[in-house]
Amino acid sequence: MAAFLHPQLRSQARLFRAKREPDIVLTTLNAKYIHAAFGLRYLLANLGELRPRACLAEFDINQRPLDIAEILLARNPQIIGFGIYIWNVEPTTEVIAALKLVRPDIKIILGGPEVSHETEAQKIVQLADHVITGEADLKFAEVCRVLLERRSPTRREDVNDQKYAGSETGAPLPKIIPAALPEFSQLTLPYDLYTDDDIAHRVIYVEASRGCPFTCEFCLSSLDIPVRQAPLPALLEQLQRLLDRGVKQFKFVDRSFNLNVNSSKTILEFFLARYRPGHFFHFEMIPDRLPESLREIIGKFPPGALQFEVGIQTFNEEVSQLIRRRQNYEKLADNFHFLRHKTGVHIHADLIMGLPGETVESFAAGFDRLIALGPQEIQAGILKRLRGTPIVRHDAEWQMVYHPHPPYEILQNKLIHFTTMQKLRRLARYWDLVGNSGNFIETTPLIWGGHGVPPSGGPAGALADGQTAKAGTPNPSPFQAFLRFSEWLYGRTGRTDSIALMRLMALLLEFLTGELRLDPKPVAEALWRDYQRGGRHDKPVFLKDFLPAEATVIPLRKTEAALPKRQARHLV
């Protein structure tokens, strides 16, 4: 029977079948099932002698809070530690509220970035017994020892208890407990805690460093100074064990993987020497730091094996200075050119809408500039006011107004009013569905590159500003062209989610041939090739009239089929 259960349900079923009830349950609500809780595994790995008395219980935000509370209560723990993030704070608050009503004796300990700053007014903090701010890898074990010792029937006074007792023996632990930054040499690495189910069904997170040397005001990582490197011999040993267990896809969570060139070069060489078809390695890279020693090794990887996430955020130099982001745009462009023309690296580049000092026109220019650099994906994100970040110093001058609930996205500012910000929000969502999904690699550029290219014998199409383009003249602004498509699509659907792929294809065909008056035949051929990139060969009905009876079928190679879907589509 268990073989037919979803992997997450199987793991929860094992919790119920365990012979011994744990004293400590480490839990969180992941954004998706495939996201393994990396931080919780560090906490469990570093519990020392308490590790046999603890267990993991992972959920996701699509599960009902009361169901989660029921599963946790069935374990009858003395302590529950929750990982709190921007995406799960609200449903987790509901879980904890229920737990405290039913079992107020259970000690609730919170940790994570969402509760490490501005804790005073947070409802979830008020419900909890203790909050550990900062990196709790070692502090969590220390707090648990105190709490469990005090509940022991043969309680004795010890060093850990006295540390918090002050002048009064046994005085309560403080509610807010700051954790000092641990050195990697002090930590037990957690990679053995990835189960076979995790390896088969989840993203495997790893890290070679913590912290960030930059001071970008919108980012929590800017508060984590200095950067600390994991001991390379121990890390490489753990990576080898994961490879031996069959892990093919690794996602490094380092904020600046290429900061330490010697370390990053060693890790890349390690993976290259062990590369097998289907291996995929994700790194977050500093976009203007790619010396020759790294270029040489990067160029040796097969197409699709590497993905670099590069945070550009803005091309406006005045805005960069305003938010204290250092960036060499000339080197950045040179690195992009190298990656796109001399390697098979998949580039995921980030821009942020709504930064103080950034106008719509400025962002549009940056978007167009990034399009010209040619990354496979562009994440057009909306500025979020993360707790603890110094971006708040601009609130008065730039009239920054943020949503009061997670994810705290900006609603408007001095330069972009609410209505326009909503249009940008829709553009970001539609860009993810169309431009980033990998479903429309050939079709997406037609939205701007096809402007002014008329159907046979017909007039030219209209540009976004209402002017008429001359035949054969492309629209100079991909941003404006896609904004026009975004507003048209919203007018046709009235929504930004739950648009099925087949319907989205039909709408793209309608927009390109109706609104832009492009020739249906090449548009249909582009859509058909894009459709096949996903491994599909059932010809959509609405394309058949524009395609030859024996339209070309694009084969999907085995190597591509083994890669993540979005990235694999760019290789066909």
LINMORA-V438242 format. One record per pair of residues at least 12 apart in sequence whose C-alpha atoms are under 10 Angstrom apart, sorted by the first residue. I is the first residue (numbers start at 1). J is the second residue. Records with the same first field share a line. If there is no record, write none. Layout:
I=J  J
//
This chain:
2=14
7=33  197  198  200  201  202
8=33  34  57  58  59  60  197  198  201
9=58  59
10=197
11=56  57  58  195  197
12=56  57  58  59  71  72
13=71
15=55  56  57  71  72  74  75
16=71  72  74  75
17=75
18=75
20=52  53  75
21=53  54  55  74  75  76  77  78
22=50  51  52  53  54  55  56  75  76  77  78  79  80
23=50  51  52  53  54  55  75  76  77  78  79  80  106  144  148
24=44  50  51  52  53  54  55  56  75  76  77  78  79  80  81  106  107  144  148
25=44  53  54  55  56  57  58  72  75  76  77  78  79  80  81  82  108
26=39  40  41  43  44  54  55  56  57  58  72  79  80  81  82  83  109
27=40  41  55  56  57  58  59  68  72  80  81  82  83  84
28=40  56  57  58  59  60  61  68  81  82  83  84  85  88  89  92  110
29=57  58  59  60  61  62  63  65  68  82  83  84  85  87  88  89  91  92
30=58  59  60  61  62  83  84  85  87  88
31=59  60  61  62  85  86  87  88
32=59  60  61  62  202
33=58  59  60  61  62  198  201  202  203
34=60  198  200  201  202  203  204
35=58  59  60  198  201  202  203  204  205
36=58  59  194  198  199  201  202  203  204  205
37=56  57  58  59  83  194  203  204  205
38=190  191  193  194  203  204  205  206  207  253
39=83  111  112  135  136  137  190  205
40=55  56  57  58  81  82  83  111  112  136  137  190  193
41=55  56  137  189  190  191  192  193  194
42=136  137  138  187  188  189  190  191  193
43=56  81  135  136  137  138  139  140  141  187  188  189  190
44=56  137  138  140  141  188  190  193
45=137  138  141  187  188  189  190  191  192  193
46=136  137  138  139  140  141  142  186  187  188  189  190
47=137  138  139  140  141  142  144  145  188
48=138  141  142  188
49=141  145
50=141  142  144  145  148
51=141
53=77
54=77  79  80
55=75  77  80
56=80  81  193
57=71  72  75  80  82
60=88  91
61=87  88  89  90  91  92
62=91
63=91
64=91  94  95
65=90  91  92  93  94  95  96  97  98
66=91  94  95  96  97  98  99
67=95
68=92  94  95  96  98  99
69=92  94  95  96  97  98  99  100  102
70=95  98  99
72=95  99
73=99  102  103  106
76=103  106
77=105  106  107
78=103  105  106  107  108  144  147  148  151
79=105  106  107  108  109  129  144  147  148
80=96  99  106  107  108  109  110  144
81=107  108  109  110  111  128  130  131  132  140  144
82=96  108  109  110  111  112  128  131
83=109  110  111  112  113  114  115
84=110  111  112  113  114  115  116  124
85=111  112  113  114  115  116  406  407
86=112  113  114  115  386  387  405  406  407  408
87=114  406  407
88=114  406  407
89=114  115  122  123  124  405  406  407
90=123  124  405  406
92=124
93=122  123  124  125  126  127  128
94=124  127
95=124
96=108  124  127  128
97=123  124  127  128
99=127
100=127  128  129
104=129
105=129
106=128  129
107=128  129  130  144  147  148
108=125  127  128  129  130  131
109=125  127  128  129  130  131  132  140  143  144  175  176
110=124  125  128  129  130  131  132  133  136  140  176
111=125  130  131  132  133  134  135  136  140  177
112=131  132  133  134  135  136
113=133  134  135  220  221  386  387  388
114=133  220  386  387  388  406
115=131  132  133  134  176  387  388
116=131  132  133  134  135  176  177  178  179  387  388
117=133  134  220  386  387  388  389
118=387  388
119=131  133  176  387  388
120=176
125=175  176
126=175
128=175
129=173  174  175  176
130=143  173  174  175  176  177
131=174  175  176  177  178
132=174  175  176  177  178  179
133=176  177  178  179  180
134=177  178  179  180  181  182  224
135=178  179  180  181  182  224
136=177  178  179  180  181  182
137=179  180  181  182  186  187  188
138=179  180  181  182  186  187  188
139=177  178  179  180  181  182
140=177  179
142=160  161
143=160  161  164  173  177
144=160
145=158  160  161
146=158  159  160  161  162  163  164  170  172  173
147=160  161  172  173
149=161
150=170
157=169  170
161=173
164=177
181=210  224  225  226  228
182=228
183=210  228  229  230  231
184=208  209  210  228  229  230  231
185=229  230  231  234
187=230
188=234
189=206  207  230  234  235  238
190=206  238
191=204  205  206  235  238  239  241  242
192=238  241  242
194=242
195=245
196=245  246  247
198=247
199=242  245  246  247  248  249
200=246  247  248
202=247  249
203=247  248  249  250  251
204=242  247  248  249  250  251  252
205=249  250  251  252  253  254  282
206=235  238  239  250  251  252  253  254  282
207=229  230  235  250  251  252  253  254  255  257  283
208=228  229  230  231  232  235  236  252  253  254  255  256  257  260  263  264  267
209=227  228  229  230  231  232  252  253  254  255  256  257  259  260  263
210=224  225  226  227  228  229  230  253  254  255  256  257
211=223  224  225  226  227  228  229  254  255  256
212=224  225  226  227  228  254  255  256  257  259
213=225  226  227  255  256  259
214=226  227  255  256  324  325  326
215=323  324  325  326  389  390
216=320  321  322  323  324  325  326  389  390  391
217=320  322  323  324  325  385  386  388  389  390  391  392  393  394
218=323  324  325  352  355  383  384  385  386  387  388  389  390  391  392
219=384  385  386  387  388  389  390  391
220=385  386  387  388  389  390
221=254  255  256  389
222=255  389  390
223=388  389  390
227=254  255  256  259  260
229=254  257  260  263
230=263
231=263
232=263  264  266  267
235=267
236=266  267  270  271
239=267  270  271
240=270  271  274
243=271  274  275  279
247=279  280
248=275  276  277  278  279  280  281  562  563
249=278  279  280  281  282  305  306  562  563  564
250=279  280  281  282  283  306
251=280  281  282  283  284  307
252=281  282  283  284
253=282  283  284
254=283  284  285
255=283  284  285  286  309  310  311
256=283  284  285  286  287  289  309  310  311
257=283  284  285  286  308
258=283  284  285  286  287  289  290  291  294
259=285  286  289  290
261=289  290  291  293  294
262=293  294
264=283  294
265=293  294  295  296  297  298
266=294  297
268=281  294  297  298  301  306
269=294  297  298  300  301
271=301
272=297  298  300  301  302  305
273=301
275=301  302  305
276=302  305  559
277=302  304  305  558  559  560  561  562  563
278=304  305  558  559  560  561  562  563  564  568
279=302  304  305  306  559  562  563  564
280=302  304  305  306  307  562  563  564  567
281=304  305  306  307  308
282=305  306  307  308  309  345  346  347  348
283=306  307  308  309  310
284=307  308  309  310  311  348  349
285=307  308  309  310  311  349
286=308  309  310  311  312  327  332
287=308  309  310  311  312  327  328  329  331  332  333  334  335  336  349
288=310  312  326  327  328  329  330  331  332  333  334  335  336
289=327  328  331  332  335
290=331  332  334  335  336  338  339
291=335
295=335  338  339  342  343
296=343
298=339  342  343  344  345
299=338  339  342  343  344  345
300=342  343  344
301=343  344  345
302=343  344  345
303=343  344  345  346  559  560  568  570  571
304=343  344  345  346  347  559  560  563  564  567  568  569  570  571
305=344  345  346  559  560  563  567  568
306=343  344  345  346  347  567
307=344  345  346  347  348  376  567
308=339  345  346  347  348  349  375
309=346  347  348  349  350  377  378  379
310=332  336  347  348  349  350  351  375  378  379
311=348  349  350  351  352  378  379
312=325  327  329  332  349  350  351  352  366  370
313=325  349  350  351  352  353  355  363  366  367  379  380  381  383
314=327  350  351  352  353  355  358  362  363  365  366  367  370
315=327  329  351  358  362  363  364  365  366  367  369  370
316=329  357  358  359  362  363  365  366
317=329
318=356  357  358
319=355  356  357  358  359  362
320=355  356  357  358
322=355  356  357  391  394
323=355  356  357  390  391  393  394
324=391
332=373
333=369  370  372  373
334=373
335=373
336=370  373  374  375
337=373  374  375
339=374  375
340=373  374  375  376
341=374
344=571
345=375  376  567
346=375  376  377  567  568  570  571
347=374  375  376  377  378  567
348=375  376  377  378  379  436  567
349=370  374  375  376  377  378  379  380
350=367  370  377  378  379  380  381
351=363  366  367  370  378  379  380  381  382  383
352=367  379  380  381  382  383  384  428
353=380  381  382  383  384  410  416  421  424  425  428
354=381  382  383  384  400  409  410  411  412  413  414  415  416  421  424
355=382  383  384  391  394  398  400  410  413  415  416
356=383  391  394  395  397  398  399  400  413  414  415  416
357=394  397  398  413  414  415  416
358=413  414  415  416
359=413  414  415  416
360=415  416  420  421  424
361=479  480
363=380  479
364=477  478  479  480  483
365=477  478  479  480
366=479
367=380  477  478  479  480
368=476  477  478  479  480
369=477  478  479
371=445  477  478  479
372=478
376=435  436  437  438  441  566  567  570
377=431  432  435  436  437  438  566  567
378=428  431  432  435  436
379=428  429  431  432  435  436
380=424  425  427  428  429  431  432  436
381=409  424  425  427  428  429  432
382=407  408  409  410  411  421  424  425  428
383=402  407  408  409  410  411
384=402  403  406  407  408  409  410  411
385=400  401  402  403  404  406  407  408  409  410
386=406  407  408  409
387=408
395=413  414
396=413  414
397=413  414
398=412  413  414  415
399=412  413  414  415  416
400=412  413  414  415  416
401=413  414  417  418
409=425
410=425
411=425
423=483  486  487  490
424=483  486  487
425=486  496
426=483  486  487  489  490  495  496  497
427=479  482  483  484  485  486  487  489  490  496
428=483  486  496
429=486  496  497
430=482  483  485  486  487  489  490  495  496  497
431=444  482  483  485  486
433=496  497  499  501  504
434=501  504  505  508
435=482
436=566  567
437=565  566  567  569
438=530  531  533  534  565  566  567  568  569  570
439=501  505  527  529  530  531  532  533  534  565  566  569  570
440=505  508  526  527  528  529  530  531  533  534  569  570
441=526  527  529  530  531  533  569  570
442=523  525  526  527  528  529  530  570
443=505  508  509  512  522  523  524  525  526  527  528  529  530
444=478  482  508  526  527  530
445=478  481  482
446=474  478  481  482  508  512  516  518  522  523  526
447=474  475  478  479  480  481  482  483  484  485  508  511  512  516  518
448=463  464  474  475  476  477  478  479  480  481  482  484  485  512  516
449=472  473  474  475  476  477  478  481
450=471  472  473  474  475  481  512  516  517  518  519  523
451=463  464  468  469  470  471  472  473  474  475  476  481  512  515  516  517  518
452=468  469  470  471  472  473  474  475  516  517  518
453=469  470  471  472  473  474  475  516  517  518  519
454=469  470  471  472  513  516  517  518  519
455=471  513  516  517  518  519  520  521
456=517  518  519
458=471  517  518  519
459=471  517  518
460=472  473  516  517  518
461=512  513  514  515  516  517  518
462=475  515  516  517
463=475  476  477  480  481  484  516
464=477  478  479  480  481  482  483  484  485
465=480  481  484
485=508  511  512  515  516
488=507  511  515
489=504  507  508  511
492=507
493=507
501=531
502=531  540  541  542
505=524  527  528  530  531  540  542  543
506=524  527  540  541  542  543
508=523  524  527
509=523  524  527  542  543
510=523
512=524
519=546
520=543  545  546  547
521=543  545  546  547  548
522=546  547
523=543  546
524=542  543  544  545  546  547
525=543  544  546  547  548  551  552
527=540  543
528=540  543  544  547  551  552  553  554
529=551  552  553  554  572
530=554  569  570  572
531=554  569
532=552  553  554  555  556  569  572
533=553  554  555  556  560  565  566  568  569  570  571  572
534=554  556  561  565  566  568  569  570  572
535=554  555  556  557  561  565  569  572
536=553  554  555  556
537=553  554  555
539=551
554=572
555=572
556=568  569  571  572
557=571  572
559=571
560=572
//
